């Protein structure tokens, strides 16, 4: 069967599985809807957490970033995996012992203030909607390329699936759906990686193939070959970084503490019966996440080498079908600047400026590339997000492997989107309505509010999928920066600093959110021409601005709390209790 037919088969089977699980695990109470009744087994929760964690950024975009950034891309690996360790060891057990449903719930109770709760709700919505934009862009890319439907229709299909199992099953349905999605996405990521590793290096373990000799060039190692080709084409060495050390540290730190502050990951630790189970599920999740994260650098290198070998100096008329397919939806663009019919792929921008994201102007209805010669002889534009999805086609793997990768990409995007939508839902229905505006509503009414909130959130998320603000991993990195500058300090100090009061928490969250959002918006949207190290504060890029925002949050919170009244004694006693092991 051809790729499109196989893709429809694989995607249909996986969607039917997700819907079936949602029907089987439908939520009947708010406890089921918010935290799956606290009855999820640690291993199942570990798999669900891994699926929730490994979003479209991990599956689709991370290897693409590493392919183009080389060793600089390692900051995403270090930040995201290190952050999960930080969350599992430093915060998760204490939050589970505290016993609240959500991060705003923790903030409201710990800081004895509805104002603090409101600020936390705003931060949660800000982070979640920023993050979900990346997921919906991933859904749009997959649908528009492999199912050959308009990107708007593709996003609408994804919205409908997520809406169904999120509204019907809540956290209970989402949890068991994510267990299935983890199995799909990890199988889809590993199978082509293993095949390509065997074809290129003869080693079936991609992590080892990454450092092996190439079959086609006896005695030449994969990374040495990439270094040589990269420098020959005018790029920097693949194994040498170009970013400043301080900026790298700030980006890694922002990703790490942003991980520890992500509300849709934190809520996972409330779905298990006991604190011990929260630690166990964190351990399981870390192992399951590591399978993909340790494979990503190998996939990135295989994809980069295959791409260069396939297109550099190739006659455009003889390019393979995969190239034309991605070109048709604007994710690859070529312009013959010297009219020789060959693809000149070298360092430099193929077009002046960056792609302009539009709605309805490009051939696919997604975007319009600036069709003006850039300042270099480079003739090829490649969207970073296609590398994992195109890799099996570039390596000429069987069609069923390509279809499997499509199903995996959708599973990764939809699993995280569902978790984020639930956070949005609980922030509105539980934290805003039940805890503040309408405390007398019944459990049934609260459940209705939660489902309505999911529906509204799906519509907003769909808008971002149709009008994406950037590359998947870029958008997600900004979400981590916002989480780092808002939630991490207030959670950390709420657990380990008894003197932290509501005034300090509120001032810290607001200052962190305003600074980080302003920094990102200015350099990415208001004045992109100033987005370079000569204009950045302390040489820190927008991707690392969460570290600056977090530092500002800590300083403001500590200063304000020191100048205002201490928390009530019962709150200080509560902080002592959650830090002491039972028994």
PyMOL commands that set and color helices and strands:
alter all, ss='L'
color gray80, all
select helices_A, chain A and resi 3-24+30-38+42-53+56-98+103-110+114-146+151-201+206-209+222-232+245-260+263-270+275-311+316-318+321-328+384-394+399-437+443-466+472-496+502-526+528-530+537-539+542-563+569-579
alter helices_A, ss='H'
color red, helices_A
select strands_A, chain A and resi 332-334+356-357+367-368+380-382
alter strands_A, ss='S'
color yellow, strands_A
deselect
rebuild
show_as cartoon
